[in-house]
């Protein structure tokens, strides 16, 4: 992945075989992690090694050119295009063919969008925006790994101009300036982890620039500070140990401290220690086979993820050891061919810059047109037919509140349901819960419209609505905040509760974060009773939506793939009714016997005397592993209407 020290720009900075060895460590770590997370639990930190190396290389080249008065932004971008685009365009061509052959329509649309983002150098931003509670699994995203190229490409837009300006006007201030910016980015990363969660800290340049900055600092290290002799050996060993510890057993127990910090510092130390060619670690990294893997690391990184993703997507399961070996052989062969016949020729000056730019632009334009066609055609649905097409129609179709319907309710987001005023105070009825309340919103909305009831949806995805026990202390805080806001809504007469009943099997905690005994769903039932009593204390009527049987696996996606690829179905599309009663019968009887609430039984729409069905009339009832497909919500209308009528 990314540019390699010494392989193409050796005429500018001198060849360092140890840095190619570091690239080999990075790419092998990433591949091992993606093949099986149990092998190297921190293997994903190989990307962070790449970032440090890229920061080192780019800074060293730019700094030396700038000091000599030879800096040219055009020449810099020519080198970047030569290095990045030919191999990337080749990869995208073949992954597009594979995507058309294998991906379901919904996933093919996502592929088209991700390819446009990749060509626009904003893949990291696209995948950041695409990562949410309902986003498709990584196995459906063959280009997910190129988010890191987006980070680097955005870095290339800003950083060369900064280095050129510093070299010309404030050369002595360059190292402290880069150090300050690196620390600011690290602080932004820590802040993002605390405030925005892992996603922005993972994907975005401002929160990743500190890793590139660490490499830049190694490149700008004054000669008087360059480690030599025993000091170089010691620092190189410390750096190597930090990398090994991070990759083998990442330090993930320190709150908002970036898990990549040891690996980033370790990589910078190994680079700095090796500059004088006196570090034993650097000599070890210069081992021939390692340096060769480093030479092909960019192409190998590009090819490894599509091989893994498409294989798992086709098989609808993880790879076994034999299949992993075949995948590794395939990605390695493709990487060697790409390096030998695409990367090296386009990097050489024998191909004119004009030819390089035209080829890159032409290839990118053709791919952009292809991506647009995939999106515009709704994923080429005509490729599927019969039962596979009918099952596939449900993929990803559970209801999500449109962005235009969101509004604030205290510290939470709410969604309007038949609420023209968009004022929560006007809501007569509130649907409260998580994604399993939200998935029913369209059918409730139709009921509200018919009854003339202004409504509001308050979802807290991933949490229960209960305040005495919940999935986590954070969820308790969210639920308590939502409950307090409901208490302020004087016009709200009825609260409908919906939740993920499969959470009943999960460990629950109390407000102090202590695990509570949930055997026989005692804690969950007690938490719901407590919530109902609190709501009734506010003078609200309560309707509780009962449990349904969930597949627990992505039924429409996996089943439609099995059908499309002509394989027998390995998982059951139903649950024995007796098993459902064993899981939920006591809960159902408890809430039916309360008498002071309306209790809706959606299970009766899916279950007969013998089975609870995930597929009815040739269609999947579910959009994924547990959420009802939007097109099937009509099945629950009469059940919900009756439960609501019992309280009015």
DOTOR-845623 format. One record per residue (C-alpha): residue number from 1; residue in one letter; x, y, z. Coordinates in steps of 0.25 Angstrom, whole numbers, padded with zeros to 4 digits. Example, Ala and Ser with C-alpha at 12.3 -4.5 7.8 and 13.67 -1.06 7.14 Angstrom:
! residues 2
ATOM   seti   tormar      c1      c2      c3
ATOM      1        a    0049   -0018    0031
ATOM      2        s    0055   -0004    0029
END
This chain:
! residues 648
ATOM   seti   tormar      c1      c2      c3
ATOM      1        x    0000    0000    0000
ATOM      2        x    0004    0014   -0003
ATOM      3        x    0018    0019   -0007
ATOM      4        x    0030    0012   -0003
ATOM      5        x    0043    0018    0001
ATOM      6        x    0055    0015   -0008
ATOM      7        x    0048    0007   -0019
ATOM      8        x    0044    0018   -0028
ATOM      9        x    0050    0030   -0022
ATOM     10        x    0063    0024   -0019
ATOM     11        x    0070    0034   -0028
ATOM     12        x    0064    0045   -0019
ATOM     13        x    0067    0040   -0005
ATOM     14        x    0076    0027   -0006
ATOM     15        x    0071    0013   -0005
ATOM     16        x    0067    0008    0009
ATOM     17        x    0064   -0007    0008
ATOM     18        x    0060   -0007    0023
ATOM     19        x    0048    0002    0020
ATOM     20        x    0043   -0007    0009
ATOM     21        x    0045   -0018    0020
ATOM     22        x    0036   -0009    0029
ATOM     23        x    0025   -0009    0018
ATOM     24        x    0026   -0024    0017
ATOM     25        x    0023   -0025    0032
ATOM     26        x    0011   -0015    0030
ATOM     27        x    0005   -0022    0018
ATOM     28        x    0006   -0036    0024
ATOM     29        x    0000   -0031    0037
ATOM     30        x   -0012   -0025    0030
ATOM     31        x   -0014   -0038    0021
ATOM     32        x   -0013   -0047    0033
ATOM     33        x   -0023   -0039    0041
ATOM     34        x   -0033   -0039    0029
ATOM     35        x   -0032   -0054    0027
ATOM     36        x   -0034   -0057    0042
ATOM     37        x   -0035   -0047    0053
ATOM     38        x   -0030   -0058    0063
ATOM     39        x   -0017   -0058    0056
ATOM     40        x   -0012   -0044    0059
ATOM     41        x   -0022   -0036    0067
ATOM     42        x   -0015   -0023    0064
ATOM     43        x   -0011   -0026    0050
ATOM     44        x   -0020   -0015    0045
ATOM     45        x   -0009   -0006    0051
ATOM     46        x   -0001   -0009    0039
ATOM     47        x   -0008    0003    0032
ATOM     48        x   -0003    0012    0043
ATOM     49        x    0011    0007    0039
ATOM     50        x    0009    0011    0025
ATOM     51        x    0004    0025    0029
ATOM     52        x    0017    0027    0036
ATOM     53        x    0026    0022    0025
ATOM     54        x    0018    0031    0015
ATOM     55        x    0020    0043    0024
ATOM     56        x    0035    0040    0024
ATOM     57        x    0037    0038    0009
ATOM     58        x    0029    0050    0005
ATOM     59        x    0035    0059    0014
ATOM     60        x    0049    0055    0011
ATOM     61        x    0047    0057   -0004
ATOM     62        x    0040    0070   -0002
ATOM     63        x    0050    0076    0008
ATOM     64        x    0062    0072    0000
ATOM     65        x    0056    0078   -0013
ATOM     66        x    0051    0090   -0006
ATOM     67        x    0065    0093    0000
ATOM     68        x    0071    0092   -0013
ATOM     69        x    0061    0101   -0020
ATOM     70        x    0056    0090   -0028
ATOM     71        x    0042    0088   -0023
ATOM     72        x    0031    0087   -0033
ATOM     73        x    0017    0084   -0029
ATOM     74        x    0014    0079   -0044
ATOM     75        x    0026    0069   -0043
ATOM     76        x    0021    0065   -0029
ATOM     77        x    0007    0061   -0034
ATOM     78        x    0013    0055   -0047
ATOM     79        x    0021    0045   -0037
ATOM     80        x    0008    0043   -0029
ATOM     81        x    0000    0040   -0041
ATOM     82        x    0011    0030   -0047
ATOM     83        x    0011    0023   -0034
ATOM     84        x   -0003    0022   -0030
ATOM     85        x   -0013    0023   -0042
ATOM     86        x   -0008    0012   -0052
ATOM     87        x   -0009    0000   -0042
ATOM     88        x   -0022    0006   -0035
ATOM     89        x   -0029    0007   -0049
ATOM     90        x   -0025   -0007   -0052
ATOM     91        x   -0030   -0012   -0039
ATOM     92        x   -0043   -0005   -0041
ATOM     93        x   -0045   -0010   -0055
ATOM     94        x   -0044   -0025   -0050
ATOM     95        x   -0052   -0022   -0037
ATOM     96        x   -0063   -0016   -0045
ATOM     97        x   -0064   -0029   -0053
ATOM     98        x   -0065   -0037   -0041
ATOM     99        x   -0075   -0028   -0034
ATOM    100        x   -0084   -0029   -0046
ATOM    101        x   -0083   -0044   -0046
ATOM    102        x   -0085   -0046   -0031
ATOM    103        x   -0091   -0035   -0023
ATOM    104        x   -0106   -0033   -0020
ATOM    105        x   -0112   -0021   -0026
ATOM    106        x   -0112   -0013   -0013
ATOM    107        x   -0097   -0017   -0011
ATOM    108        x   -0094   -0013   -0025
ATOM    109        x   -0100    0001   -0023
ATOM    110        x   -0091    0002   -0011
ATOM    111        x   -0079   -0002   -0019
ATOM    112        x   -0082    0008   -0030
ATOM    113        x   -0083    0019   -0020
ATOM    114        x   -0070    0015   -0013
ATOM    115        x   -0063    0014   -0027
ATOM    116        x   -0067    0028   -0030
ATOM    117        x   -0062    0033   -0016
ATOM    118        x   -0049    0025   -0019
ATOM    119        x   -0047    0032   -0032
ATOM    120        x   -0050    0046   -0025
ATOM    121        x   -0040    0043   -0014
ATOM    122        x   -0050    0043   -0003
ATOM    123        x   -0052    0029   -0001
ATOM    124        x   -0049    0031    0014
ATOM    125        x   -0060    0041    0015
ATOM    126        x   -0070    0032    0008
ATOM    127        x   -0067    0020    0017
ATOM    128        x   -0068    0029    0029
ATOM    129        x   -0082    0034    0025
ATOM    130        x   -0086    0020    0021
ATOM    131        x   -0082    0014    0035
ATOM    132        x   -0094    0014    0044
ATOM    133        x   -0103    0005    0051
ATOM    134        x   -0110    0000    0039
ATOM    135        x   -0098    0000    0029
ATOM    136        x   -0095   -0013    0021
ATOM    137        x   -0085   -0022    0026
ATOM    138        x   -0070   -0021    0022
ATOM    139        x   -0071   -0034    0014
ATOM    140        x   -0080   -0026    0004
ATOM    141        x   -0070   -0015    0002
ATOM    142        x   -0059   -0019   -0007
ATOM    143        x   -0053   -0005   -0007
ATOM    144        x   -0053   -0002    0008
ATOM    145        x   -0038   -0003    0009
ATOM    146        x   -0036    0008    0000
ATOM    147        x   -0040    0018    0010
ATOM    148        x   -0026    0019    0014
ATOM    149        x   -0022    0024    0000
ATOM    150        x   -0032    0035    0002
ATOM    151        x   -0025    0040    0015
ATOM    152        x   -0012    0040    0007
ATOM    153        x   -0017    0047   -0005
ATOM    154        x   -0023    0058    0003
ATOM    155        x   -0010    0059    0011
ATOM    156        x   -0003    0061   -0003
ATOM    157        x   -0012    0073   -0006
ATOM    158        x   -0008    0081    0006
ATOM    159        x    0006    0076    0011
ATOM    160        x    0015    0079   -0001
ATOM    161        x    0011    0094   -0001
ATOM    162        x    0013    0095    0014
ATOM    163        x    0027    0089    0013
ATOM    164        x    0031    0098    0002
ATOM    165        x    0026    0110    0009
ATOM    166        x    0034    0106    0022
ATOM    167        x    0047    0103    0014
ATOM    168        x    0047    0116    0007
ATOM    169        x    0043    0126    0018
ATOM    170        x    0045    0118    0032
ATOM    171        x    0054    0107    0030
ATOM    172        x    0059    0106    0044
ATOM    173        x    0044    0106    0049
ATOM    174        x    0040    0094    0040
ATOM    175        x    0043    0083    0050
ATOM    176        x    0036    0090    0062
ATOM    177        x    0024    0094    0053
ATOM    178        x    0022    0080    0048
ATOM    179        x    0024    0075    0062
ATOM    180        x    0013    0084    0067
ATOM    181        x    0004    0081    0056
ATOM    182        x    0006    0066    0059
ATOM    183        x    0002    0068    0073
ATOM    184        x   -0010    0076    0070
ATOM    185        x   -0015    0064    0061
ATOM    186        x   -0012    0054    0072
ATOM    187        x   -0020    0063    0081
ATOM    188        x   -0031    0064    0071
ATOM    189        x   -0031    0048    0070
ATOM    190        x   -0032    0047    0085
ATOM    191        x   -0044    0057    0085
ATOM    192        x   -0051    0050    0074
ATOM    193        x   -0050    0037    0081
ATOM    194        x   -0056    0043    0093
ATOM    195        x   -0067    0052    0086
ATOM    196        x   -0070    0046    0073
ATOM    197        x   -0066    0031    0075
ATOM    198        x   -0056    0023    0067
ATOM    199        x   -0062    0025    0053
ATOM    200        x   -0057    0040    0050
ATOM    201        x   -0044    0037    0058
ATOM    202        x   -0041    0025    0049
ATOM    203        x   -0045    0030    0035
ATOM    204        x   -0042    0045    0034
ATOM    205        x   -0029    0053    0031
ATOM    206        x   -0029    0063    0043
ATOM    207        x   -0029    0051    0052
ATOM    208        x   -0019    0043    0044
ATOM    209        x   -0009    0053    0041
ATOM    210        x   -0001    0051    0053
ATOM    211        x    0003    0038    0048
ATOM    212        x    0008    0044    0035
ATOM    213        x    0014    0055    0044
ATOM    214        x    0022    0045    0052
ATOM    215        x    0028    0040    0039
ATOM    216        x    0031    0054    0035
ATOM    217        x    0038    0057    0048
ATOM    218        x    0047    0045    0046
ATOM    219        x    0051    0051    0032
ATOM    220        x    0053    0065    0038
ATOM    221        x    0062    0060    0050
ATOM    222        x    0074    0069    0051
ATOM    223        x    0087    0062    0048
ATOM    224        x    0092    0065    0061
ATOM    225        x    0081    0057    0067
ATOM    226        x    0082    0045    0058
ATOM    227        x    0084    0032    0066
ATOM    228        x    0097    0025    0064
ATOM    229        x    0104    0013    0069
ATOM    230        x    0098    0006    0082
ATOM    231        x    0088    0017    0083
ATOM    232        x    0082    0014    0069
ATOM    233        x    0082   -0001    0073
ATOM    234        x    0075    0002    0086
ATOM    235        x    0064    0011    0079
ATOM    236        x    0062    0001    0068
ATOM    237        x    0060   -0010    0077
ATOM    238        x    0050   -0002    0085
ATOM    239        x    0043    0002    0073
ATOM    240        x    0042   -0012    0068
ATOM    241        x    0037   -0017    0081
ATOM    242        x    0026   -0006    0081
ATOM    243        x    0022   -0010    0067
ATOM    244        x    0021   -0025    0071
ATOM    245        x    0013   -0023    0083
ATOM    246        x    0004   -0014    0076
ATOM    247        x    0001   -0024    0065
ATOM    248        x    0001   -0036    0073
ATOM    249        x   -0007   -0031    0085
ATOM    250        x   -0011   -0016    0083
ATOM    251        x   -0013   -0008    0096
ATOM    252        x   -0028   -0005    0096
ATOM    253        x   -0030   -0003    0111
ATOM    254        x   -0027    0012    0112
ATOM    255        x   -0039    0019    0108
ATOM    256        x   -0037    0030    0098
ATOM    257        x   -0022    0028    0096
ATOM    258        x   -0021    0024    0081
ATOM    259        x   -0018    0009    0080
ATOM    260        x   -0008    0012    0069
ATOM    261        x    0001    0021    0078
ATOM    262        x    0011    0010    0081
ATOM    263        x    0012    0005    0067
ATOM    264        x    0014    0019    0061
ATOM    265        x    0024    0023    0071
ATOM    266        x    0031    0009    0069
ATOM    267        x    0031    0011    0054
ATOM    268        x    0037    0025    0055
ATOM    269        x    0048    0020    0064
ATOM    270        x    0052    0009    0055
ATOM    271        x    0052    0019    0043
ATOM    272        x    0061    0029    0051
ATOM    273        x    0070    0018    0056
ATOM    274        x    0072    0012    0042
ATOM    275        x    0076    0025    0036
ATOM    276        x    0091    0023    0040
ATOM    277        x    0090    0009    0035
ATOM    278        x    0095    0004    0049
ATOM    279        x    0083   -0002    0055
ATOM    280        x    0083   -0018    0055
ATOM    281        x    0067   -0017    0054
ATOM    282        x    0069   -0009    0041
ATOM    283        x    0079   -0020    0036
ATOM    284        x    0069   -0030    0039
ATOM    285        x    0058   -0023    0032
ATOM    286        x    0067   -0022    0020
ATOM    287        x    0065   -0037    0018
ATOM    288        x    0063   -0040    0003
ATOM    289        x    0050   -0047    0003
ATOM    290        x    0044   -0036    0012
ATOM    291        x    0049   -0025    0003
ATOM    292        x    0043   -0032   -0009
ATOM    293        x    0029   -0032   -0001
ATOM    294        x    0032   -0018    0002
ATOM    295        x    0034   -0015   -0013
ATOM    296        x    0021   -0021   -0017
ATOM    297        x    0013   -0016   -0004
ATOM    298        x    0005   -0005   -0011
ATOM    299        x   -0001   -0015   -0021
ATOM    300        x   -0002   -0026   -0011
ATOM    301        x   -0010   -0017   -0002
ATOM    302        x   -0019   -0013   -0013
ATOM    303        x   -0022   -0027   -0017
ATOM    304        x   -0023   -0034   -0004
ATOM    305        x   -0036   -0029    0001
ATOM    306        x   -0044   -0032   -0012
ATOM    307        x   -0039   -0046   -0012
ATOM    308        x   -0044   -0048    0002
ATOM    309        x   -0057   -0041    0001
ATOM    310        x   -0061   -0047   -0012
ATOM    311        x   -0057   -0061   -0007
ATOM    312        x   -0065   -0059    0006
ATOM    313        x   -0077   -0053   -0002
ATOM    314        x   -0078   -0064   -0011
ATOM    315        x   -0077   -0075   -0001
ATOM    316        x   -0086   -0068    0009
ATOM    317        x   -0076   -0071    0020
ATOM    318        x   -0062   -0069    0025
ATOM    319        x   -0050   -0076    0018
ATOM    320        x   -0044   -0089    0023
ATOM    321        x   -0029   -0091    0023
ATOM    322        x   -0028   -0097    0009
ATOM    323        x   -0037   -0086    0003
ATOM    324        x   -0028   -0075    0010
ATOM    325        x   -0016   -0081    0004
ATOM    326        x   -0022   -0080   -0010
ATOM    327        x   -0026   -0066   -0007
ATOM    328        x   -0012   -0062   -0003
ATOM    329        x   -0006   -0069   -0015
ATOM    330        x   -0016   -0061   -0024
ATOM    331        x   -0014   -0048   -0018
ATOM    332        x    0001   -0050   -0018
ATOM    333        x    0001   -0054   -0033
ATOM    334        x   -0007   -0042   -0037
ATOM    335        x    0001   -0032   -0028
ATOM    336        x    0014   -0037   -0035
ATOM    337        x    0008   -0036   -0049
ATOM    338        x    0003   -0022   -0045
ATOM    339        x    0016   -0018   -0040
ATOM    340        x    0024   -0023   -0051
ATOM    341        x    0016   -0019   -0063
ATOM    342        x    0008   -0007   -0058
ATOM    343        x    0015    0000   -0046
ATOM    344        x    0029   -0001   -0051
ATOM    345        x    0027    0003   -0066
ATOM    346        x    0018    0015   -0062
ATOM    347        x    0028    0020   -0051
ATOM    348        x    0040    0020   -0061
ATOM    349        x    0042    0032   -0069
ATOM    350        x    0041    0024   -0082
ATOM    351        x    0026    0027   -0082
ATOM    352        x    0024    0042   -0084
ATOM    353        x    0017    0050   -0073
ATOM    354        x    0006    0054   -0084
ATOM    355        x    0003    0039   -0087
ATOM    356        x    0003    0036   -0072
ATOM    357        x   -0007    0047   -0069
ATOM    358        x   -0016    0044   -0081
ATOM    359        x   -0016    0029   -0078
ATOM    360        x   -0020    0031   -0063
ATOM    361        x   -0030    0042   -0067
ATOM    362        x   -0036    0033   -0078
ATOM    363        x   -0037    0020   -0069
ATOM    364        x   -0043    0028   -0057
ATOM    365        x   -0053    0034   -0066
ATOM    366        x   -0057    0021   -0072
ATOM    367        x   -0058    0015   -0058
ATOM    368        x   -0066    0027   -0053
ATOM    369        x   -0076    0025   -0064
ATOM    370        x   -0077    0010   -0061
ATOM    371        x   -0079    0013   -0046
ATOM    372        x   -0090    0023   -0050
ATOM    373        x   -0097    0013   -0058
ATOM    374        x   -0097    0003   -0046
ATOM    375        x   -0104    0013   -0037
ATOM    376        x   -0114    0019   -0048
ATOM    377        x   -0118    0005   -0051
ATOM    378        x   -0121    0001   -0037
ATOM    379        x   -0110   -0009   -0037
ATOM    380        x   -0114   -0016   -0050
ATOM    381        x   -0125   -0024   -0043
ATOM    382        x   -0128   -0032   -0056
ATOM    383        x   -0116   -0041   -0053
ATOM    384        x   -0125   -0048   -0043
ATOM    385        x   -0138   -0055   -0045
ATOM    386        x   -0148   -0064   -0039
ATOM    387        x   -0148   -0068   -0024
ATOM    388        x   -0134   -0061   -0022
ATOM    389        x   -0139   -0048   -0028
ATOM    390        x   -0151   -0048   -0019
ATOM    391        x   -0143   -0051   -0006
ATOM    392        x   -0133   -0041   -0010
ATOM    393        x   -0143   -0030   -0011
ATOM    394        x   -0143   -0029    0004
ATOM    395        x   -0128   -0026    0006
ATOM    396        x   -0126   -0014    0014
ATOM    397        x   -0140   -0009    0013
ATOM    398        x   -0143   -0007    0028
ATOM    399        x   -0148    0007    0031
ATOM    400        x   -0139    0018    0034
ATOM    401        x   -0144    0032    0038
ATOM    402        x   -0141    0042    0026
ATOM    403        x   -0131    0052    0030
ATOM    404        x   -0141    0063    0027
ATOM    405        x   -0150    0057    0038
ATOM    406        x   -0140    0058    0049
ATOM    407        x   -0141    0068    0060
ATOM    408        x   -0135    0070    0074
ATOM    409        x   -0142    0065    0086
ATOM    410        x   -0133    0068    0098
ATOM    411        x   -0119    0061    0095
ATOM    412        x   -0125    0051    0086
ATOM    413        x   -0130    0051    0071
ATOM    414        x   -0145    0049    0069
ATOM    415        x   -0153    0047    0056
ATOM    416        x   -0166    0053    0052
ATOM    417        x   -0178    0044    0050
ATOM    418        x   -0190    0051    0045
ATOM    419        x   -0185    0064    0052
ATOM    420        x   -0187    0075    0042
ATOM    421        x   -0183    0086    0053
ATOM    422        x   -0169    0079    0055
ATOM    423        x   -0171    0083    0070
ATOM    424        x   -0169    0071    0080
ATOM    425        x   -0179    0078    0089
ATOM    426        x   -0190    0075    0079
ATOM    427        x   -0188    0060    0079
ATOM    428        x   -0200    0053    0084
ATOM    429        x   -0193    0039    0083
ATOM    430        x   -0178    0035    0084
ATOM    431        x   -0172    0023    0079
ATOM    432        x   -0160    0020    0088
ATOM    433        x   -0149    0010    0087
ATOM    434        x   -0138    0006    0078
ATOM    435        x   -0136    0001    0064
ATOM    436        x   -0147   -0009    0067
ATOM    437        x   -0157    0002    0070
ATOM    438        x   -0152    0010    0058
ATOM    439        x   -0154   -0002    0048
ATOM    440        x   -0169   -0002    0051
ATOM    441        x   -0170    0014    0049
ATOM    442        x   -0177    0014    0035
ATOM    443        x   -0188    0005    0040
ATOM    444        x   -0190    0013    0052
ATOM    445        x   -0190    0026    0044
ATOM    446        x   -0201    0021    0035
ATOM    447        x   -0209    0018    0048
ATOM    448        x   -0206    0031    0054
ATOM    449        x   -0211    0038    0041
ATOM    450        x   -0224    0030    0040
ATOM    451        x   -0226    0034    0055
ATOM    452        x   -0222    0048    0054
ATOM    453        x   -0211    0047    0064
ATOM    454        x   -0198    0055    0063
ATOM    455        x   -0187    0046    0066
ATOM    456        x   -0172    0045    0069
ATOM    457        x   -0161    0034    0068
ATOM    458        x   -0150    0034    0078
ATOM    459        x   -0140    0023    0075
ATOM    460        x   -0127    0020    0082
ATOM    461        x   -0121    0010    0073
ATOM    462        x   -0113   -0001    0080
ATOM    463        x   -0119    0002    0094
ATOM    464        x   -0132   -0002    0102
ATOM    465        x   -0142    0008    0106
ATOM    466        x   -0141    0004    0121
ATOM    467        x   -0134    0013    0131
ATOM    468        x   -0132    0004    0143
ATOM    469        x   -0124   -0007    0135
ATOM    470        x   -0118   -0006    0120
ATOM    471        x   -0107   -0011    0111
ATOM    472        x   -0097   -0001    0117
ATOM    473        x   -0097    0011    0126
ATOM    474        x   -0096    0020    0114
ATOM    475        x   -0110    0014    0109
ATOM    476        x   -0115    0017    0123
ATOM    477        x   -0112    0031    0122
ATOM    478        x   -0118    0032    0108
ATOM    479        x   -0131    0025    0113
ATOM    480        x   -0132    0034    0125
ATOM    481        x   -0130    0046    0117
ATOM    482        x   -0141    0042    0107
ATOM    483        x   -0150    0038    0119
ATOM    484        x   -0148    0052    0125
ATOM    485        x   -0152    0059    0112
ATOM    486        x   -0164    0050    0111
ATOM    487        x   -0168    0055    0124
ATOM    488        x   -0168    0069    0119
ATOM    489        x   -0178    0066    0108
ATOM    490        x   -0191    0070    0114
ATOM    491        x   -0199    0067    0101
ATOM    492        x   -0194    0053    0100
ATOM    493        x   -0204    0043    0104
ATOM    494        x   -0198    0030    0099
ATOM    495        x   -0184    0024    0099
ATOM    496        x   -0182    0012    0090
ATOM    497        x   -0170    0004    0094
ATOM    498        x   -0162   -0005    0084
ATOM    499        x   -0148   -0012    0087
ATOM    500        x   -0139   -0022    0082
ATOM    501        x   -0144   -0034    0090
ATOM    502        x   -0132   -0043    0087
ATOM    503        x   -0124   -0033    0096
ATOM    504        x   -0131   -0041    0107
ATOM    505        x   -0120   -0051    0106
ATOM    506        x   -0109   -0041    0107
ATOM    507        x   -0102   -0037    0120
ATOM    508        x   -0109   -0024    0126
ATOM    509        x   -0104   -0014    0135
ATOM    510        x   -0110   -0005    0146
ATOM    511        x   -0107    0010    0147
ATOM    512        x   -0094    0008    0154
ATOM    513        x   -0089   -0001    0143
ATOM    514        x   -0090   -0014    0151
ATOM    515        x   -0095   -0026    0144
ATOM    516        x   -0108   -0031    0148
ATOM    517        x   -0114   -0045    0148
ATOM    518        x   -0123   -0046    0136
ATOM    519        x   -0126   -0061    0137
ATOM    520        x   -0140   -0064    0132
ATOM    521        x   -0140   -0050    0127
ATOM    522        x   -0143   -0045    0141
ATOM    523        x   -0135   -0032    0140
ATOM    524        x   -0141   -0029    0126
ATOM    525        x   -0155   -0031    0131
ATOM    526        x   -0152   -0023    0143
ATOM    527        x   -0146   -0012    0136
ATOM    528        x   -0158   -0011    0126
ATOM    529        x   -0168   -0012    0138
ATOM    530        x   -0160    0000    0144
ATOM    531        x   -0161    0008    0131
ATOM    532        x   -0176    0005    0129
ATOM    533        x   -0179    0010    0144
ATOM    534        x   -0171    0023    0142
ATOM    535        x   -0178    0026    0129
ATOM    536        x   -0191    0023    0136
ATOM    537        x   -0187    0032    0147
ATOM    538        x   -0185    0043    0137
ATOM    539        x   -0200    0041    0133
ATOM    540        x   -0196    0033    0120
ATOM    541        x   -0203    0021    0114
ATOM    542        x   -0194    0010    0110
ATOM    543        x   -0194    0000    0098
ATOM    544        x   -0183   -0010    0098
ATOM    545        x   -0179   -0017    0085
ATOM    546        x   -0175   -0032    0088
ATOM    547        x   -0164   -0040    0083
ATOM    548        x   -0163   -0047    0069
ATOM    549        x   -0154   -0058    0065
ATOM    550        x   -0141   -0053    0058
ATOM    551        x   -0132   -0060    0048
ATOM    552        x   -0120   -0056    0055
ATOM    553        x   -0113   -0056    0041
ATOM    554        x   -0114   -0047    0029
ATOM    555        x   -0125   -0055    0023
ATOM    556        x   -0129   -0048    0010
ATOM    557        x   -0114   -0046    0006
ATOM    558        x   -0109   -0060    0010
ATOM    559        x   -0121   -0067    0004
ATOM    560        x   -0122   -0059   -0009
ATOM    561        x   -0107   -0062   -0011
ATOM    562        x   -0109   -0077   -0008
ATOM    563        x   -0120   -0077   -0018
ATOM    564        x   -0113   -0069   -0029
ATOM    565        x   -0101   -0077   -0028
ATOM    566        x   -0108   -0090   -0028
ATOM    567        x   -0105   -0095   -0014
ATOM    568        x   -0113   -0103   -0004
ATOM    569        x   -0118   -0094    0007
ATOM    570        x   -0110   -0097    0019
ATOM    571        x   -0118   -0089    0030
ATOM    572        x   -0133   -0091    0033
ATOM    573        x   -0143   -0080    0029
ATOM    574        x   -0152   -0082    0041
ATOM    575        x   -0152   -0085    0056
ATOM    576        x   -0160   -0096    0063
ATOM    577        x   -0172   -0090    0070
ATOM    578        x   -0168   -0098    0082
ATOM    579        x   -0154   -0092    0082
ATOM    580        x   -0160   -0078    0081
ATOM    581        x   -0169   -0080    0093
ATOM    582        x   -0158   -0086    0101
ATOM    583        x   -0150   -0073    0099
ATOM    584        x   -0161   -0063    0100
ATOM    585        x   -0174   -0070    0106
ATOM    586        x   -0172   -0065    0120
ATOM    587        x   -0169   -0051    0116
ATOM    588        x   -0182   -0051    0107
ATOM    589        x   -0190   -0057    0118
ATOM    590        x   -0185   -0047    0128
ATOM    591        x   -0188   -0034    0120
ATOM    592        x   -0202   -0040    0115
ATOM    593        x   -0205   -0041    0130
ATOM    594        x   -0202   -0027    0134
ATOM    595        x   -0215   -0022    0129
ATOM    596        x   -0211   -0007    0130
ATOM    597        x   -0204   -0006    0117
ATOM    598        x   -0207   -0010    0102
ATOM    599        x   -0199   -0022    0098
ATOM    600        x   -0196   -0024    0083
ATOM    601        x   -0193   -0038    0078
ATOM    602        x   -0186   -0037    0065
ATOM    603        x   -0181   -0051    0066
ATOM    604        x   -0195   -0056    0062
ATOM    605        x   -0193   -0050    0048
ATOM    606        x   -0181   -0059    0046
ATOM    607        x   -0184   -0071    0054
ATOM    608        x   -0194   -0083    0052
ATOM    609        x   -0196   -0094    0061
ATOM    610        x   -0183   -0101    0057
ATOM    611        x   -0173   -0091    0051
ATOM    612        x   -0169   -0076    0053
ATOM    613        x   -0166   -0072    0038
ATOM    614        x   -0155   -0063    0033
ATOM    615        x   -0160   -0065    0019
ATOM    616        x   -0175   -0064    0015
ATOM    617        x   -0181   -0064    0001
ATOM    618        x   -0167   -0066   -0005
ATOM    619        x   -0162   -0053    0001
ATOM    620        x   -0153   -0050    0012
ATOM    621        x   -0159   -0044    0024
ATOM    622        x   -0146   -0038    0029
ATOM    623        x   -0137   -0027    0023
ATOM    624        x   -0125   -0033    0030
ATOM    625        x   -0122   -0041    0042
ATOM    626        x   -0134   -0036    0051
ATOM    627        x   -0141   -0024    0045
ATOM    628        x   -0154   -0025    0038
ATOM    629        x   -0154   -0022    0023
ATOM    630        x   -0162   -0009    0020
ATOM    631        x   -0171   -0016    0010
ATOM    632        x   -0176   -0026    0020
ATOM    633        x   -0180   -0016    0031
ATOM    634        x   -0195   -0017    0026
ATOM    635        x   -0196   -0031    0033
ATOM    636        x   -0195   -0024    0046
ATOM    637        x   -0205   -0013    0044
ATOM    638        x   -0217   -0019    0050
ATOM    639        x   -0209   -0025    0062
ATOM    640        x   -0204   -0011    0065
ATOM    641        x   -0217   -0004    0063
ATOM    642        x   -0224   -0013    0073
ATOM    643        x   -0213   -0011    0084
ATOM    644        x   -0214    0004    0082
ATOM    645        x   -0229    0004    0082
ATOM    646        x   -0229   -0004    0096
ATOM    647        x   -0223    0009    0102
ATOM    648        x   -0232    0019    0096
END
